[in-house]
């Protein structure tokens, strides 16, 4: 009898429902900057992973992790200069009054904690999310998830609202904004009628899972005012849109003229090391903490702080925000040129080094090309370039490389995508 394959062994010990990318799963053994290497030694250009935001296995981050791990790693019930200094460095990147940090290990924990704070602060229970969202895998977050299969019924204390996209919606931008703001007002009214009120609206201001829609001007500011007028808080999830990803700003919400009440952080915060957190006001943190002793054994350890500080330092010293802006502008121009050549591309949207390329079978009807998107993603993988897909119809190519992506990498990506589209 032959030895079981790695995939068979994984199914045996992890279950066959544990998700994997690509029709032919990749066995990866090494990462370096924007490159991933499989077990056979083949290199893949990573145009998808935002977790290693400053590049896979960045030597500065690896050294910080190893040096601190060799010195001390303990929880936050002891004083530690490195932990406090990192919290100071991170909160300094936010606008006032966002000046305090609570550590967690994952984005799911951060969003769960943010909802607890919002419900405690407001005395309300209701939550508004988008109608194609994912913010984590805890029980309460699963109960408001709309983008992934979940056995939990959608919460009676939540409402899901559609997000406008100028590519899809009919009418002028002003008319579109009016219609979609009205949907948020309706959701608030329903929660108030149900007697639960509004605690928070939880969104990613880039709306990554929704396909990075082009929002009508003023939409988000008007929504934020509705939420606050109803006594709720605005929570922005920066797990995908933060850490210089958009190029023009450190945080995705800074692309809009508003300051959220609570910000949640995750994945790229530790470049792959489990590090996440909640940023809000000191008053909110202290008021919550006096009634709820929040403690996270592994959140905010000295090793986590060392890694997080190294990530911030690399972003600054290597001007990765500027790089995201410059390389993103080049990629945007090239993607729009591809759209002129390939009619399957219906729309190109994005900011910095984060793009959504919407595929359609017909530009007039905008019929989603979901099967074609899957074929493209798998053919790109076969040619050594890794991307993924998003959107309710699975027809939007998701392009989100590490921030150390350079012009030569962009050229390789565009040439490969052009070849794959031509083969279709």
C-alpha positions in Angstrom: 0.0 0.0 0.0 1.4 3.4 -1.0 2.0 6.1 1.6 -0.8 8.7 2.0 -0.2 12.0 0.3 0.2 15.2 2.4 -3.3 16.2 1.3 -4.7 12.9 2.5 -2.9 13.2 5.8 -4.2 16.7 6.2 -7.8 15.5 5.6 -7.3 12.7 8.1 -6.1 15.0 10.9 -7.7 18.3 10.1 -10.9 17.2 8.2 -11.7 17.6 4.5 -13.7 20.8 5.1 -10.7 22.8 6.2 -10.3 25.3 3.3 -7.5 25.3 0.8 -6.6 27.7 -2.1 -6.6 26.5 -5.7 -7.8 23.4 -7.5 -4.3 22.0 -7.0 -3.3 23.0 -3.4 0.1 24.4 -2.9 2.7 22.9 -0.5 4.7 26.0 0.5 8.0 25.7 2.3 9.6 29.1 2.2 8.9 32.8 1.9 11.1 35.7 0.9 9.8 39.2 0.3 7.1 39.0 -2.4 8.1 35.4 -3.2 6.8 32.0 -2.0 8.5 28.7 -2.8 6.9 25.3 -3.0 8.2 21.9 -2.0 9.5 21.4 -5.5 11.5 24.6 -5.5 9.1 26.6 -7.8 8.8 30.3 -7.0 5.5 32.1 -6.9 4.9 35.8 -7.0 2.6 36.6 -4.1 0.0 39.1 -5.2 -2.5 38.2 -2.6 -1.3 38.0 1.0 -1.5 41.2 3.1 -0.6 39.3 6.3 3.2 39.6 5.6 2.6 43.3 4.8 6.4 44.2 4.8 7.2 41.0 3.0 7.6 37.3 3.9 10.2 36.7 6.6 11.5 40.3 6.6 14.9 40.0 8.4 14.2 43.0 10.6 10.9 41.5 11.9 12.5 38.0 12.3 15.4 39.4 14.2 13.1 41.4 16.5 11.1 38.3 17.2 14.1 36.1 17.9 15.9 38.6 20.1 13.0 39.4 22.3 12.0 35.7 22.6 15.5 34.9 23.8 15.2 37.6 26.5 11.6 37.6 27.9 8.1 36.7 26.9 5.4 37.3 29.4 1.8 38.7 29.6 0.8 42.3 30.2 0.2 42.1 34.0 3.8 43.1 34.4 5.3 46.4 33.4 7.4 46.3 30.2 9.0 49.2 28.4 8.8 47.5 25.0 5.1 46.9 25.3 4.3 50.5 26.3 6.6 52.0 23.7 5.0 50.0 21.0 1.5 51.1 22.1 2.7 54.7 22.0 4.1 54.3 18.5 1.0 52.7 17.1 -1.6 55.1 18.6 0.5 58.0 17.4 -0.5 57.1 13.9 -4.2 57.8 14.6 -6.0 61.1 14.8 -7.4 62.4 18.1 -9.2 61.3 20.1 -8.0 57.7 19.3 -5.2 57.4 21.8 -5.5 54.1 23.6 -4.8 50.4 22.6 -6.2 47.1 23.9 -4.2 44.1 22.8 -5.6 40.9 21.3 -4.2 38.1 19.3 -6.5 38.0 16.3 -8.8 40.3 14.3 -11.7 38.1 15.4 -10.9 38.8 19.0 -10.5 42.5 18.2 -13.9 42.8 16.6 -15.5 40.8 19.4 -14.0 43.1 22.0 -15.0 46.2 20.0 -18.6 45.0 19.9 -18.5 44.4 23.7 -17.2 47.9 24.3 -19.8 49.4 22.0 -22.7 47.6 23.7 -21.3 48.5 27.2 -20.8 52.2 26.2 -24.1 52.8 24.5 -26.4 50.4 26.5 -27.8 49.2 23.2 -27.4 45.8 21.5 -28.1 46.4 17.8 -25.4 46.0 15.2 -25.4 47.1 11.5 -23.0 45.4 9.0 -22.8 45.2 5.3 -24.7 42.5 3.4 -21.5 40.9 2.2 -19.2 41.0 5.2 -16.7 39.0 7.2 -15.3 40.3 10.5 -14.3 37.1 12.3 -15.2 33.7 13.5 -16.4 34.0 17.1 -20.0 33.1 17.8 -21.3 36.7 17.9 -19.4 37.6 14.7 -20.5 34.5 12.9 -24.1 35.6 13.7 -23.6 38.8 11.7 -21.5 37.3 8.9 -23.0 37.4 5.4 -20.1 36.6 3.1 -19.3 33.1 4.3 -21.4 30.0 5.1 -22.4 29.9 8.7 -24.7 27.6 10.6 -25.5 30.3 13.1 -28.8 32.1 12.2 -28.4 35.8 11.4 -28.7 37.7 14.7 -32.1 39.2 15.6 -30.2 42.1 17.0 -28.4 42.9 13.7 -29.3 44.3 10.3 -27.3 44.0 7.1 -27.3 46.8 4.6 -26.2 46.9 0.9 -23.1 49.1 0.1 -23.4 51.4 -3.0 -21.0 51.0 -5.9 -21.1 53.5 -8.7 -20.3 50.7 -11.2 -23.5 48.9 -10.4 -26.0 51.4 -9.1 -28.2 53.4 -11.4 -28.6 57.2 -11.1 -26.4 60.1 -10.3 -23.9 59.8 -7.4 -26.1 62.0 -5.3 -29.2 59.9 -6.0 -27.3 56.7 -5.3 -26.0 58.1 -2.0 -29.5 59.1 -1.0 -30.9 55.7 -1.6 -28.3 53.8 0.2 -28.1 56.2 3.2 -31.9 55.7 3.5 -31.3 51.9 3.8 -29.1 52.6 6.9 -31.7 54.9 8.3 -34.3 52.1 7.8 -32.1 49.6 9.6 -31.6 51.9 12.6 -35.3 52.5 12.8 -36.0 48.7 12.8 -33.5 48.1 15.6 -35.1 50.9 17.6 -38.6 49.6 17.0 -37.4 46.1 18.1 -36.3 47.7 21.4 -32.6 46.9 21.1 -31.3 50.3 19.8 -28.1 50.7 17.9 -24.8 49.9 19.5 -22.5 50.0 16.5 -22.0 49.9 12.8 -19.1 47.6 12.0 -17.5 48.1 8.6 -14.3 47.9 6.6 -14.2 51.4 5.0 -12.5 49.9 1.9 -15.3 47.3 1.8 -12.7 44.6 0.6 -15.0 41.6 0.8 -17.6 43.5 -1.1 -15.2 44.1 -4.0 -13.8 47.6 -3.1 -16.9 49.4 -4.4 -16.6 53.0 -5.7 -18.6 54.9 -3.2 -20.6 58.0 -4.0 -19.1 61.1 -2.4 -20.4 61.8 1.1 -22.0 58.4 1.6 -19.8 57.3 4.5 -19.9 60.6 6.4 -23.7 60.7 6.2 -23.9 57.1 7.5 -21.5 57.9 10.4 -23.7 60.8 11.4 -26.8 58.7 11.3 -25.1 56.1 13.5 -24.0 58.6 16.1 -27.3 60.5 16.1 -28.9 57.2 17.0 -26.5 56.8 19.9 -24.3 54.2 18.2 -20.6 54.0 17.6 -18.8 53.6 14.3 -16.3 50.7 14.3 -13.9 50.4 11.4 -12.2 47.1 10.7 -8.6 47.8 9.4 -7.5 44.2 9.1 -7.4 44.5 5.3 -7.3 48.2 4.6 -4.8 49.3 7.2 -1.0 49.5 7.7 -0.3 51.8 4.6 -2.1 49.5 2.2 -4.0 52.3 0.5 -0.9 54.4 -0.2 -2.3 57.8 0.6 -2.9 57.0 4.3 -1.8 54.7 7.0 -5.4 53.7 7.7 -8.2 53.0 5.3 -10.7 55.2 7.2 -8.4 58.2 6.7 -9.4 58.2 3.0 -12.7 59.7 4.3 -13.3 62.9 6.3 -14.2 61.1 9.5 -12.7 59.6 12.6 -14.2 56.4 13.8 -15.1 55.7 17.4 -13.3 52.4 17.5 -10.7 50.9 15.2 -9.9 47.1 15.0 -6.6 45.8 13.8 -5.2 42.3 12.9 -3.3 40.3 10.3 -0.6 42.6 9.0 0.0 44.1 12.5 2.5 41.4 13.2 3.5 40.4 9.7 2.3 36.9 10.4 2.9 36.8 14.1 -0.4 36.6 16.0 -0.9 40.3 17.0 -4.1 42.4 16.9 -5.8 45.1 18.8 -8.5 47.7 19.4 -7.8 51.4 19.3 -10.2 53.9 20.8 -10.3 56.7 23.4 -8.7 56.4 26.8 -12.0 57.3 28.5 -13.8 54.5 26.7 -11.1 52.0 27.5 -11.0 52.9 31.2 -14.8 53.1 31.6 -15.1 49.6 30.1 -12.2 48.2 32.1 -13.6 49.4 35.4 -16.7 47.1 34.9 -15.1 44.4 32.8 -11.7 43.0 33.6 -10.3 42.4 30.1 -7.2 40.3 30.0 -5.5 38.4 27.1 -2.7 36.0 28.1 -0.9 36.2 24.8 -2.1 39.6 23.5 0.5 42.3 23.8 3.4 40.2 25.0 6.9 41.6 24.7 7.6 39.4 21.7 4.4 40.6 20.0 5.4 44.2 20.8 8.9 43.8 19.4 7.4 42.3 16.2 4.8 45.1 15.9 7.4 47.8 16.4 9.6 46.3 13.8 6.7 46.3 11.3 6.0 50.0 12.0 9.7 50.8 11.7 10.1 49.0 8.3 7.0 50.8 7.0 8.5 54.1 7.9 12.1 53.5 7.0 11.4 51.8 3.7 8.6 54.3 2.8 6.2 51.5 2.1 3.3 53.8 2.2 4.9 55.8 -0.6 5.7 52.6 -2.4 2.1 51.4 -2.2 1.0 54.8 -3.7 3.6 54.7 -6.5 3.4 51.1 -7.4 -0.4 51.1 -7.0 -0.6 54.0 -9.5 1.4 52.0 -12.1 -0.6 48.9 -11.5 -3.9 50.8 -11.9 -2.8 52.3 -15.2 -1.7 48.8 -16.5 -4.9 47.2 -15.3 -7.0 49.8 -17.1 -5.0 49.2 -20.2 -5.8 45.5 -19.9 -9.4 46.4 -19.6 -9.2 48.1 -23.0 -7.9 44.8 -24.5 -10.0 42.3 -22.7 -13.8 42.8 -22.7 -14.2 40.3 -19.8 -12.9 43.1 -17.5 -15.9 45.1 -16.6 -14.4 47.4 -13.9 -11.1 48.1 -12.2 -11.2 49.5 -8.7 -8.8 50.0 -5.9 -6.5 52.1 -3.7 -2.7 51.8 -3.3 -1.7 48.1 -3.5 -5.2 46.7 -3.3 -7.3 46.0 -6.4 -10.5 44.5 -7.4 -10.9 43.5 -11.1 -14.5 42.7 -11.8 -15.1 40.1 -14.5 -18.3 40.1 -16.6 -19.5 38.0 -19.5 -21.1 41.0 -21.1 -20.3 44.6 -20.4 -23.8 45.8 -21.1 -25.6 43.4 -18.9 -22.7 43.0 -16.4 -23.4 39.3 -16.0 -20.9 38.0 -13.5 -18.1 35.8 -14.9 -17.6 33.7 -11.8 -16.5 30.5 -13.5 -14.1 32.4 -15.6 -12.6 34.1 -12.5 -11.9 30.7 -11.0 -10.2 29.5 -14.1 -8.1 32.7 -14.2 -7.0 32.3 -10.6 -6.0 28.7 -11.1 -4.2 29.4 -14.4 -2.3 32.3 -12.7 -1.2 29.9 -10.0 0.0 27.4 -12.6 2.1 30.2 -14.2 3.6 31.2 -10.8 1.5 34.1 -9.7 -0.9 34.0 -6.8 -4.1 35.9 -6.6 -7.6 35.2 -5.3 -11.3 36.2 -5.9 -14.0 37.9 -3.9 -17.5 39.3 -4.2 -21.0 37.8 -3.9 -20.7 36.3 -7.3 -17.1 35.2 -6.9 -16.3 37.1 -10.1 -13.8 39.8 -8.8 -10.1 39.2 -8.9 -8.5 40.1 -5.6 -5.0 41.6 -5.9 -3.3 42.5 -2.6 0.5 41.9 -2.6 3.0 42.7 0.2 3.9 46.3 0.4 7.5 45.6 -0.8 6.0 45.0 -4.3 8.2 46.7 -6.9 7.8 47.7 -10.6 9.4 44.5 -11.9 6.9 42.5 -9.9 4.1 44.5 -11.3 5.3 43.9 -14.8 5.5 40.2 -14.2 2.0 40.2 -12.8 0.5 42.2 -15.6 2.2 40.2 -18.4 1.0 36.9 -16.8 -2.6 38.1 -16.4 -2.6 39.4 -20.0 -1.4 36.0 -21.2 -4.1 34.2 -19.1 -6.8 36.5 -20.3 -5.8 36.0 -23.9 -6.0 32.2 -23.5 -9.6 32.6 -22.4 
